[in-house]
Amino acid sequence: MFQVEILTIGNEILAGEVLDTNTHWVCQQLQDLGGNVAGASLVRDRVEDVAQALRSALTRGPDVVITMGGLGPTADDLTLAGVAEALGVPLELHPQALSLVTQRYDILSRQGSSLLAGLNPARQKMARLPKGSHPLPNPVGTAPGVRLAVGAQEVVCLPGVPTEMKGIFQTEVQTHFQQRFGAGAYARRDLLASCSDESLLAPVLEKVNRAHPKVYIKSRARPFEEGVRLRLTLASRAKERAEAEEYLGHALKALEGALSSLGIDLEEKAGDSSTA
């Protein structure tokens, strides 16, 4: 299992103008890849803030820090400048990144968009990367993603536009993580318990969790109403799907037995998912 921290960057998010759906989506993808998100932060569009947040994250020792947002051509897109400052390296015009930016604008222009082909200083800005970076092609937009090794750790910078972020993650980042960290398996069960009082379930869940430490067990609180059933989630990670499923099976059997003694029934919730 590899450890990840996420930095989502943007004044518009902290001002409540834009809802951060990117972190939620990336957390889901990382779970499926066998990763564990140790923390996520929201950061302002200031070079000093980005640099401080990145230095702090790297100090905690994750395998990867993912940043999202601030890679565009405008003056307030400052993520790469913050990354460079945090790592003590200069920003340099990267030939491959410059070629990727040029190609994307040429393609979009030929496709009939209102964008003109060619380069200008603002477009060149997107190709100025921290020294030592590797650019990641953007199949949707114009700003390349960035991957940069920091000793044994790694920084991955993605655009904030959801379609662009997802495009780079699915075509570049996912494959890279699988090659570097190996394939992982994640399995989950979503259940409904015939109980509306979370405090009654708490000691049972704690006991089962202690006996099955490889399984994450969580109850989801809901309004106190007659007939309301609590949702329970059981999840496990392992190298192989069969191993993760085995952990879940043992924990689920123990949980069913413990709750049955209290007169509480469990049933599978529609939409249960498990992913390898």
N, C-alpha and C positions, 0 to 999 in steps of 0.2 A: 504494500500500500504506500503510495507516495503522498506527501503532504503539500498542500497548496494554500496560499493566501491570496485574496482578491482585493484590488484597489479599484474602486469605481470613481472616476474623476469627472466632475462637472458642476459648475455653479448652479445650472438649471435644475439639477436633481436636489441639491441642498436647499434651493429656494422653493421646492415643492411644485415646480412648473412641469417637471417630467417625472414619470414613474419609472423607477429602475427595475425593469424586467430582465435585464441582462444577467445580473447576479444570480437570480433564480434559475435561469436557463443553464448557465454555465455550471452551477452546482449540480444540477441534474446530470449533465454530461459527464462531469468528473466522477460522480458516484458510479456511473455505468462503466467508467474506465478503470475503476479500482482506486480512485483517488479519494483523499479525505480533505475537505475544506476546513482548515483550522481557524480561519477568521476572515472577515470581510469588512472593509471600511469605505466610507464615502469621503472624498477629498476634493477640496476646492481647486479651481484652475489657477494655481499660483505655483511658480517654479519651486519656491521654498517649501510649500506644503507637500507637493508631490515628492520632492527629494527627501524630506523628513519622514514621510509615511513609508517610502520604499526602504530607506535605511533601517527604520524600526522593524519592518516586516522581515527583512533579510536577517536581522539580528536574532529573530526567534527561530531561525533555522529551517524554514520550509524548503522542500526540493524546488518548488516553483512559486514565483509571484506573478500573477496575471494582473495587468492593468487594462482598464477599458475606458475609452474616451480620450479626447484631446490629441488626435493624430492628424487633424485636418489642416487646411491652408490658412485659417484665420489667425489673427494676432493672439487670441485667447486659447488657442490649441497649443498647450505648453508641456504636455506630458513627456515628450522625448527630451526636452531641455531639462526637466526635472530629473529624469532618469540619468542623464549624463552628469548632472551635478551630484547626484547621490553616489555615483560610482567613480567620480573624479576623472572622467574622460571627456574629450571634446566632442562636439557634434561635427560630423563630416559629411560632405556630399557623397552619397554612395552610388557608384555607377549603375549597379543592378537596380537599385530602388528608383533611380532617375529614369531608367529604361521602362520599368513597370508603370510609373506614373504617366510617362509619355504615351505608352501604348494604350493605357486605359482611356485617356482623353481622346486619342485618335479613334479608338473603337466607338466610344460614345458619340463622338461627332459624326462618324459615318452612319451610325444607327439612327440619326435624325434628331438627336437631343439638341437643346439650345446651347450646349457647350461647344466652344471653339476648340479645334485641335491645337497642339503645340504647348509650349511652356511659357510661364511668366514667373516672377519671383515668388509669388504665393504658392504656386504649384511646386516649384523647386524646394520650397520649405519642407514639403512632405517627404522629400528624399534625403533630408539632412538627418542622419541617424547617429546615435552614440557610437563611438569608435568600437569596432569589434562586432557590430551587429550583423545579423542575417535577415534580409527583408523577406516578408511572406506575401505572395501575390494575393491581391484582393479581387475575387471573381465578380463582385457586385459593384463596388464603388471605386474610388480613385486612390485612397490612402493605403499604402502597404502596411501590413502588420510587421512586427519586429520581434526577433528572438535573439537573446543575448546571454551568453554564459558568464556567470560570476563565480569563478572557482567551480565547486561541485554543484552550485545552485544555478538557477536559470530565471531570467525575466522574460515574460512574453507580453507584448503590448498589442492590444487589439482596438479597432475603432469603436466608437460608442453607438453608432447607428446599428440597430439590432440586426438588420439583414446583412450588413457588411461583417459585423462581428461573427455571426453564425456562419457565413460563407467561408471566412478564413479559418475558423475553428474546425469546421467539418472537412475542409480540403487540405489543411496543413497541420494544424495543432494536434488534432486527434491521432493522426497517423504517427506523428513524431512522439507523442506520449506513449503510444502502444509499443513503438520500437525501443524507446528508452527504458520504460518501466515494466514492459511485458504486459500481456493480457491479464485482465482481472475479471472477476465475476461478482455481480451484486444481485442479491435476491431479496424480495420483499413480500410481505403478506399484509393486506389491509383487512381488518376484522371489525365487526360490530358486536359489542357486549350488551346484553340485556340489563343494563344498569345505567342510571343517570348520575350517580354520585361518584366522582373521581376519587374522593378520599377513601371509599371502600376498596377500590382497586389498588390504591397505592402500595400497601404492604405486600400484596400478592405479587405485583409486578416487580417490586424490589427483590423479593425472595427468588423469583424465577430468573431475574437478570443476574443475580449473584451466582446462581447455579449454572448459568449459560452465558459466560462473559463474551463470547464471540457473537452474540445476538443483541442488537439494539432494540429495546422495547419502550414504546412511548404511547401514552394515552393522550387524546385530544379533547380538551374541555369543550362542553357545549352548554347551552342555556338549560337551567333547571326547569324542565317541563315534564308533564306526565307522558310516559311512553318514549321519551328521548333515550336513544342508545348511544353509548360512548364509542368513539372510534379508537381502535388500537392499531398500531403499526409495529410489525416485527421486521427487522432488516439485518442482513449479514453480508459480509464480504469474504471472499476467499480467492485462491488462484484458479479454482475450477468451479463450474456451475454446480456440479453434483455435490461438492464439498459444502458450498454455501447453502444449498437446499437441505443437506443433512443437518447442519446446525439449526436451521429454522424448524425442521421437523421435530427434533428433540425438544426444543424450547416450546413449540406450540403444543405438543402433547402434555408437557408439564403444566403449561398455563391452563389448558382445558381442564385438567384434573383438579387444579387448585381452585379455579372459579366454579367448577361444578359443585364442589363441596359447600359453596356459599349460595348455591341456587342460581348462579349466573351462567347463562348460555352464551356461546360464541357462534357467529356465522361469518362466512366469507363475504367481504364487501365487494360489490360489483366494481370492476375496474382495477382489481388486484393486479399487480405487475411484478415481474421478476425479469432481470436483464443480465445477459452475459456480455 
